[in-house]
Structures are given as structure tokens and as C-alpha cells.
Amino acid sequence: MSAWLGVASAENVRRAVALGIVQLNHGKRGNLLRLDAGDTLIFYSPVQRLGDRIPLQHFTAIGEICDKEIWQADEGEFKPFRRRVRYSDASPVELLSVRAKLHLTAEANWGYQLRCGLVSLDTHDLNVLRSAMARSQ
């Protein structure tokens, strides 16, 4: 099993959790192909809403990919690709509270990798984030 960090606004993450889905990169299929059933997905939300200029910088949700199925939703003109996720009860965790412990953030320009919308997490970082999100409840 692998662990992944998805990047989306907190508003979009709340909707994904409510629907039990993951949708990445504005509904594109590519990154969803990298996920496998049983993989862990953690969301990082740089902002509250898409287009906001005020940073949020929180890890906002954690869940497990349910199966291998990718489907295309129909929201009128918007037809995003999605996968099912079983989200855990977790509390958002501020980046600053865990940044010094994460391998992900060790390099000065660590945020550049977030632009692709999905980043692989090592076991150490998964455990740090899982623990922090559970403790803050």
C-alpha cells in the first residue's frame, strides 16, 4: 500500500469528504490512475477556497481509497473523474505544527512539488500526519 498527499482547497476537501470521493487537478483523470485500492490519501489545503490569497496551510482530511474504479461524474458542463474514498474522523492539522518532523518539507523549495496535485508520501510522513490528525481531535 502507498500513501499520497493530494492538494486541494479546504472547501473542495470538505465537499469530497461529504461525497466520499477524491477528485484531483480540477477533475482530470491522470493522478487518479496512480492511486490503488487500500492506499492512504491525505489532503493538504494551501487555501480555504480556490483563488484565495490568504494561506490556510493545513492538512485537512485522511482516508483510504476504496477500490480500483475511476468514473466520470456529470455536473452539467463539468465532468470530473473521481474515485471512492473512505474518510476517517480526523481534525485538520496546521502545517507549522508538523513541518519540522516531515521529510516532505525538508528542502527549501518543498512546496514546488505540490503543483502536480498529488505527491507520494513515505511511511514516516504518513505516520507523523496520521498521528497528528488523530491527536488533534
VOBA-978196 format. One record per residue: residue in three letters; x, y negated, z of N, C-alpha, C in turn. Coordinates in nm, 2 decimals. Last residue first. Example, Ala and Ser with C-alpha at 12.3 -4.5 7.8 and 13.67 -1.06 7.14 Angstrom:
{"ser"; {1.28; 0.22; 0.71}; {1.37; 0.11; 0.71}; {1.29; 0.00; 0.79}}
{"ala"; {1.32; 0.57; 0.78}; {1.23; 0.45; 0.78}; {1.32; 0.33; 0.78}}
***
This chain:
{"gln"; {-0.80; -1.58; 1.76}; {-0.95; -1.57; 1.76}; {-1.00; -1.61; 1.90}}
{"ser"; {-0.53; -1.57; 1.74}; {-0.59; -1.70; 1.75}; {-0.74; -1.70; 1.76}}
{"arg"; {-0.46; -1.30; 1.71}; {-0.44; -1.36; 1.84}; {-0.52; -1.49; 1.85}}
{"ala"; {-0.51; -1.26; 1.44}; {-0.59; -1.18; 1.53}; {-0.58; -1.25; 1.67}}
{"met"; {-0.32; -1.42; 1.31}; {-0.46; -1.44; 1.28}; {-0.55; -1.37; 1.38}}
{"ala"; {-0.08; -1.31; 1.41}; {-0.12; -1.45; 1.44}; {-0.27; -1.47; 1.42}}
{"ser"; {-0.09; -1.05; 1.30}; {-0.09; -1.07; 1.45}; {-0.13; -1.21; 1.49}}
{"arg"; {-0.08; -1.10; 1.03}; {-0.19; -1.03; 1.09}; {-0.20; -1.05; 1.24}}
{"leu"; {0.17; -1.24; 1.02}; {0.04; -1.31; 0.99}; {-0.08; -1.24; 1.04}}
{"val"; {0.35; -1.04; 1.09}; {0.35; -1.17; 1.16}; {0.21; -1.24; 1.14}}
{"asn"; {0.29; -0.84; 0.90}; {0.27; -0.81; 1.05}; {0.27; -0.94; 1.12}}
{"leu"; {0.36; -0.97; 0.66}; {0.23; -0.91; 0.68}; {0.20; -0.90; 0.83}}
{"asp"; {0.64; -1.01; 0.71}; {0.55; -1.12; 0.70}; {0.40; -1.08; 0.72}}
{"his"; {0.72; -0.73; 0.71}; {0.75; -0.82; 0.82}; {0.65; -0.94; 0.82}}
{"thr"; {0.65; -0.64; 0.45}; {0.59; -0.59; 0.57}; {0.61; -0.68; 0.69}}
{"asp"; {0.62; -0.92; 0.22}; {0.69; -0.80; 0.27}; {0.62; -0.76; 0.40}}
{"leu"; {0.39; -1.00; -0.04}; {0.44; -1.02; 0.10}; {0.51; -0.90; 0.15}}
{"ser"; {0.37; -1.16; -0.36}; {0.39; -1.04; -0.28}; {0.44; -1.07; -0.14}}
{"val"; {0.13; -1.40; -0.45}; {0.27; -1.37; -0.41}; {0.28; -1.24; -0.33}}
{"leu"; {-0.06; -1.58; -0.66}; {-0.05; -1.45; -0.59}; {0.09; -1.42; -0.57}}
{"gly"; {-0.04; -1.83; -0.78}; {-0.16; -1.79; -0.72}; {-0.16; -1.66; -0.65}}
{"cys"; {0.18; -1.96; -0.88}; {0.13; -1.85; -0.96}; {0.00; -1.79; -0.91}}
{"arg"; {0.25; -2.14; -0.69}; {0.19; -2.19; -0.81}; {0.13; -2.08; -0.90}}
{"leu"; {0.41; -2.04; -0.49}; {0.26; -2.03; -0.47}; {0.19; -2.07; -0.60}}
{"gln"; {0.67; -2.09; -0.54}; {0.62; -1.96; -0.58}; {0.47; -1.95; -0.57}}
{"tyr"; {0.71; -2.34; -0.42}; {0.71; -2.33; -0.57}; {0.64; -2.20; -0.61}}
{"gly"; {0.75; -2.32; -0.15}; {0.61; -2.34; -0.20}; {0.60; -2.33; -0.35}}
{"trp"; {1.02; -2.30; -0.10}; {0.94; -2.18; -0.09}; {0.80; -2.20; -0.16}}
{"asn"; {1.26; -2.45; -0.11}; {1.15; -2.47; -0.21}; {1.05; -2.35; -0.22}}
{"ala"; {1.42; -2.34; 0.10}; {1.37; -2.48; 0.10}; {1.26; -2.51; 0.00}}
{"glu"; {1.33; -2.02; 0.23}; {1.40; -2.11; 0.14}; {1.34; -2.24; 0.13}}
{"ala"; {1.14; -1.90; 0.41}; {1.28; -1.92; 0.45}; {1.36; -2.02; 0.36}}
{"thr"; {0.88; -1.82; 0.38}; {0.91; -1.97; 0.38}; {1.06; -2.00; 0.42}}
{"leu"; {0.89; -1.54; 0.38}; {0.83; -1.62; 0.26}; {0.87; -1.76; 0.26}}
{"his"; {0.96; -1.47; 0.63}; {1.06; -1.46; 0.52}; {1.02; -1.54; 0.40}}
{"leu"; {0.85; -1.64; 0.92}; {0.82; -1.58; 0.79}; {0.94; -1.58; 0.69}}
{"lys"; {0.90; -1.79; 1.14}; {0.91; -1.65; 1.16}; {0.90; -1.58; 1.02}}
{"ala"; {0.86; -2.06; 1.09}; {0.99; -2.02; 1.13}; {1.01; -1.87; 1.13}}
{"arg"; {0.57; -2.06; 1.05}; {0.67; -2.08; 0.94}; {0.81; -2.03; 0.97}}
{"val"; {0.37; -2.05; 1.23}; {0.44; -1.92; 1.20}; {0.55; -1.94; 1.10}}
{"ser"; {0.28; -2.31; 1.27}; {0.29; -2.22; 1.39}; {0.36; -2.09; 1.36}}
{"leu"; {0.26; -2.42; 1.02}; {0.36; -2.47; 1.11}; {0.38; -2.38; 1.23}}
{"leu"; {0.02; -2.31; 0.92}; {0.15; -2.27; 0.86}; {0.26; -2.31; 0.96}}
{"glu"; {-0.24; -2.21; 1.14}; {-0.16; -2.32; 1.08}; {-0.02; -2.27; 1.03}}
{"val"; {-0.48; -1.97; 1.07}; {-0.36; -2.00; 1.14}; {-0.28; -2.11; 1.06}}
{"pro"; {-0.82; -1.88; 1.12}; {-0.72; -1.95; 1.05}; {-0.60; -1.98; 1.13}}
{"ser"; {-0.90; -1.56; 1.25}; {-0.90; -1.70; 1.27}; {-0.80; -1.76; 1.18}}
{"ala"; {-1.10; -1.28; 1.15}; {-0.97; -1.34; 1.17}; {-0.99; -1.49; 1.18}}
{"asp"; {-1.24; -0.98; 1.07}; {-1.26; -1.10; 1.15}; {-1.12; -1.16; 1.18}}
{"ser"; {-1.16; -0.90; 0.73}; {-1.15; -0.87; 0.87}; {-1.19; -1.00; 0.94}}
{"tyr"; {-1.32; -0.81; 0.42}; {-1.25; -0.91; 0.51}; {-1.26; -0.87; 0.65}}
{"arg"; {-1.29; -0.62; 0.16}; {-1.35; -0.60; 0.30}; {-1.27; -0.69; 0.39}}
{"val"; {-1.35; -0.71; -0.17}; {-1.26; -0.71; -0.06}; {-1.34; -0.70; 0.07}}
{"arg"; {-1.37; -0.65; -0.52}; {-1.43; -0.64; -0.39}; {-1.32; -0.64; -0.28}}
{"arg"; {-1.28; -0.90; -0.77}; {-1.26; -0.76; -0.71}; {-1.33; -0.77; -0.57}}
{"arg"; {-1.34; -1.07; -1.08}; {-1.34; -1.06; -0.94}; {-1.31; -0.91; -0.90}}
{"phe"; {-1.34; -1.34; -1.32}; {-1.32; -1.20; -1.29}; {-1.30; -1.19; -1.14}}
{"pro"; {-1.60; -1.58; -1.41}; {-1.47; -1.54; -1.34}; {-1.46; -1.39; -1.32}}
{"lys"; {-1.74; -1.76; -1.60}; {-1.75; -1.62; -1.59}; {-1.62; -1.56; -1.54}}
{"phe"; {-1.94; -2.04; -1.64}; {-1.82; -1.99; -1.57}; {-1.84; -1.84; -1.55}}
{"glu"; {-2.19; -2.10; -1.75}; {-2.07; -2.11; -1.83}; {-1.94; -2.06; -1.77}}
{"gly"; {-2.33; -1.87; -1.53}; {-2.36; -1.97; -1.64}; {-2.24; -1.98; -1.73}}
{"glu"; {-2.17; -1.68; -1.39}; {-2.22; -1.80; -1.32}; {-2.25; -1.91; -1.43}}
{"asp"; {-2.11; -1.36; -1.38}; {-2.18; -1.46; -1.47}; {-2.24; -1.57; -1.39}}
{"ala"; {-1.81; -1.18; -1.33}; {-1.93; -1.24; -1.28}; {-1.99; -1.34; -1.39}}
{"gln"; {-1.65; -0.89; -1.43}; {-1.67; -1.03; -1.46}; {-1.81; -1.08; -1.42}}
{"trp"; {-1.45; -0.68; -1.22}; {-1.57; -0.71; -1.30}; {-1.57; -0.86; -1.33}}
{"ile"; {-1.25; -0.41; -1.14}; {-1.25; -0.55; -1.17}; {-1.37; -0.58; -1.26}}
{"glu"; {-1.20; -0.15; -0.92}; {-1.29; -0.21; -1.02}; {-1.27; -0.36; -1.02}}
{"lys"; {-1.07; -0.01; -0.72}; {-0.99; -0.05; -0.84}; {-1.07; -0.13; -0.94}}
{"asp"; {-1.15; -0.13; -0.39}; {-1.15; -0.03; -0.49}; {-1.07; -0.08; -0.61}}
{"cys"; {-1.10; -0.32; -0.18}; {-1.19; -0.20; -0.16}; {-1.17; -0.09; -0.26}}
{"ile"; {-0.84; -0.47; -0.02}; {-0.90; -0.45; -0.15}; {-0.98; -0.32; -0.14}}
{"glu"; {-0.89; -0.63; 0.29}; {-0.84; -0.51; 0.22}; {-0.91; -0.50; 0.09}}
{"gly"; {-0.80; -0.95; 0.44}; {-0.88; -0.84; 0.41}; {-0.81; -0.73; 0.33}}
{"ile"; {-0.80; -1.27; 0.58}; {-0.73; -1.15; 0.56}; {-0.83; -1.04; 0.54}}
{"ala"; {-0.77; -1.63; 0.56}; {-0.85; -1.50; 0.56}; {-0.76; -1.39; 0.54}}
{"thr"; {-0.60; -1.85; 0.59}; {-0.74; -1.87; 0.61}; {-0.83; -1.74; 0.61}}
{"phe"; {-0.33; -2.03; 0.68}; {-0.37; -1.90; 0.64}; {-0.51; -1.88; 0.68}}
{"his"; {-0.31; -2.38; 0.59}; {-0.35; -2.27; 0.69}; {-0.36; -2.14; 0.61}}
{"gln"; {-0.28; -2.65; 0.48}; {-0.17; -2.56; 0.51}; {-0.20; -2.46; 0.62}}
{"leu"; {-0.39; -2.91; 0.41}; {-0.45; -2.83; 0.51}; {-0.34; -2.73; 0.57}}
{"pro"; {-0.32; -3.24; 0.29}; {-0.29; -3.10; 0.30}; {-0.36; -3.03; 0.42}}
{"ile"; {-0.51; -3.44; 0.09}; {-0.47; -3.42; 0.23}; {-0.44; -3.27; 0.25}}
{"arg"; {-0.61; -3.44; -0.16}; {-0.47; -3.48; -0.15}; {-0.42; -3.46; -0.01}}
{"asp"; {-0.82; -3.21; -0.33}; {-0.79; -3.28; -0.21}; {-0.64; -3.32; -0.21}}
{"gly"; {-0.86; -3.03; -0.53}; {-0.85; -3.17; -0.57}; {-0.81; -3.26; -0.45}}
{"leu"; {-1.05; -2.80; -0.36}; {-0.97; -2.82; -0.48}; {-0.97; -2.97; -0.51}}
{"arg"; {-1.04; -2.85; 0.00}; {-1.12; -2.84; -0.13}; {-1.02; -2.87; -0.25}}
{"gln"; {-0.83; -2.82; 0.18}; {-0.96; -2.79; 0.22}; {-1.05; -2.76; 0.09}}
{"val"; {-0.51; -2.68; 0.08}; {-0.61; -2.79; 0.10}; {-0.74; -2.73; 0.13}}
{"pro"; {-0.37; -2.44; 0.08}; {-0.30; -2.56; 0.09}; {-0.38; -2.68; 0.12}}
{"ser"; {-0.44; -2.14; 0.22}; {-0.51; -2.26; 0.17}; {-0.43; -2.39; 0.19}}
{"tyr"; {-0.38; -1.81; 0.17}; {-0.32; -1.93; 0.21}; {-0.40; -2.05; 0.15}}
{"phe"; {-0.51; -1.49; 0.25}; {-0.53; -1.62; 0.17}; {-0.45; -1.73; 0.25}}
{"ile"; {-0.40; -1.17; 0.21}; {-0.41; -1.28; 0.30}; {-0.42; -1.40; 0.21}}
{"leu"; {-0.48; -0.84; 0.15}; {-0.48; -0.97; 0.09}; {-0.49; -1.07; 0.20}}
{"thr"; {-0.35; -0.51; 0.12}; {-0.39; -0.62; 0.21}; {-0.38; -0.75; 0.13}}
{"asp"; {-0.47; -0.23; -0.07}; {-0.38; -0.34; -0.05}; {-0.44; -0.44; 0.05}}
{"gly"; {-0.68; -0.06; -0.12}; {-0.61; -0.04; 0.00}; {-0.51; -0.15; 0.03}}
{"ala"; {-0.64; -0.07; -0.47}; {-0.73; -0.03; -0.36}; {-0.64; 0.00; -0.24}}
{"asp"; {-0.42; -0.33; -0.58}; {-0.47; -0.19; -0.58}; {-0.56; -0.17; -0.46}}
{"leu"; {-0.34; -0.61; -0.79}; {-0.39; -0.55; -0.67}; {-0.44; -0.41; -0.68}}
{"arg"; {-0.28; -0.68; -1.05}; {-0.17; -0.65; -0.96}; {-0.21; -0.58; -0.83}}
{"leu"; {-0.52; -0.76; -1.16}; {-0.46; -0.64; -1.21}; {-0.34; -0.59; -1.12}}
{"leu"; {-0.55; -1.02; -1.07}; {-0.63; -0.91; -1.01}; {-0.58; -0.77; -1.05}}
{"asn"; {-0.39; -1.17; -1.23}; {-0.34; -1.14; -1.10}; {-0.42; -1.03; -1.03}}
{"gly"; {-0.56; -1.18; -1.48}; {-0.42; -1.13; -1.47}; {-0.38; -1.09; -1.33}}
{"arg"; {-0.82; -1.30; -1.50}; {-0.81; -1.15; -1.47}; {-0.66; -1.11; -1.43}}
{"lys"; {-0.93; -1.61; -1.36}; {-0.85; -1.53; -1.46}; {-0.83; -1.39; -1.41}}
{"gly"; {-1.05; -1.77; -1.17}; {-1.13; -1.67; -1.23}; {-1.06; -1.59; -1.34}}
{"his"; {-0.86; -1.95; -1.08}; {-0.98; -2.00; -1.15}; {-1.05; -1.90; -1.23}}
{"asn"; {-0.68; -1.77; -0.94}; {-0.64; -1.85; -1.06}; {-0.76; -1.90; -1.14}}
{"leu"; {-0.90; -1.51; -0.83}; {-0.78; -1.59; -0.83}; {-0.76; -1.67; -0.95}}
{"gln"; {-1.12; -1.38; -0.61}; {-1.12; -1.44; -0.74}; {-0.99; -1.53; -0.74}}
{"val"; {-1.26; -1.13; -0.42}; {-1.14; -1.21; -0.44}; {-1.15; -1.26; -0.59}}
{"ile"; {-1.55; -1.09; -0.20}; {-1.48; -1.08; -0.32}; {-1.34; -1.15; -0.32}}
{"gly"; {-1.76; -1.13; -0.02}; {-1.68; -1.01; -0.01}; {-1.61; -0.98; -0.14}}
{"leu"; {-1.90; -1.37; 0.00}; {-1.94; -1.28; -0.11}; {-1.87; -1.14; -0.10}}
{"ala"; {-1.77; -1.49; 0.22}; {-1.91; -1.47; 0.23}; {-1.96; -1.37; 0.12}}
{"val"; {-1.51; -1.50; 0.11}; {-1.53; -1.41; 0.23}; {-1.68; -1.38; 0.24}}
{"ala"; {-1.55; -1.68; -0.10}; {-1.50; -1.55; -0.13}; {-1.53; -1.45; -0.01}}
{"arg"; {-1.62; -1.91; 0.05}; {-1.71; -1.85; -0.04}; {-1.68; -1.71; -0.07}}
{"arg"; {-1.37; -1.95; 0.19}; {-1.50; -1.93; 0.27}; {-1.61; -1.86; 0.18}}
{"val"; {-1.21; -2.00; -0.03}; {-1.19; -1.88; 0.05}; {-1.31; -1.85; 0.13}}
{"asn"; {-1.30; -2.25; -0.12}; {-1.32; -2.13; -0.21}; {-1.30; -2.00; -0.13}}
{"glu"; {-1.23; -2.40; 0.11}; {-1.37; -2.39; 0.06}; {-1.39; -2.27; -0.03}}
{"ala"; {-0.95; -2.38; 0.10}; {-1.03; -2.32; 0.21}; {-1.18; -2.30; 0.18}}
{"ser"; {-0.82; -2.29; -0.22}; {-0.87; -2.39; -0.12}; {-0.95; -2.32; -0.01}}
{"ala"; {-0.57; -2.03; -0.25}; {-0.70; -2.09; -0.29}; {-0.74; -2.20; -0.18}}
{"val"; {-0.36; -1.77; -0.31}; {-0.37; -1.91; -0.28}; {-0.50; -1.97; -0.34}}
{"gly"; {-0.27; -1.46; -0.15}; {-0.35; -1.53; -0.25}; {-0.35; -1.68; -0.21}}
{"leu"; {-0.03; -1.24; -0.09}; {-0.07; -1.37; -0.04}; {-0.14; -1.44; -0.16}}
{"trp"; {-0.03; -0.89; -0.01}; {-0.03; -1.01; -0.11}; {-0.08; -1.13; -0.04}}
{"ala"; {0.11; -0.57; 0.02}; {0.05; -0.69; 0.08}; {0.07; -0.81; -0.01}}
{"ser"; {0.04; -0.23; -0.07}; {0.11; -0.35; -0.08}; {0.04; -0.46; 0.00}}
{"met"; {0.08; 0.12; 0.00}; {0.00; 0.00; 0.00}; {0.09; -0.12; 0.00}}
***
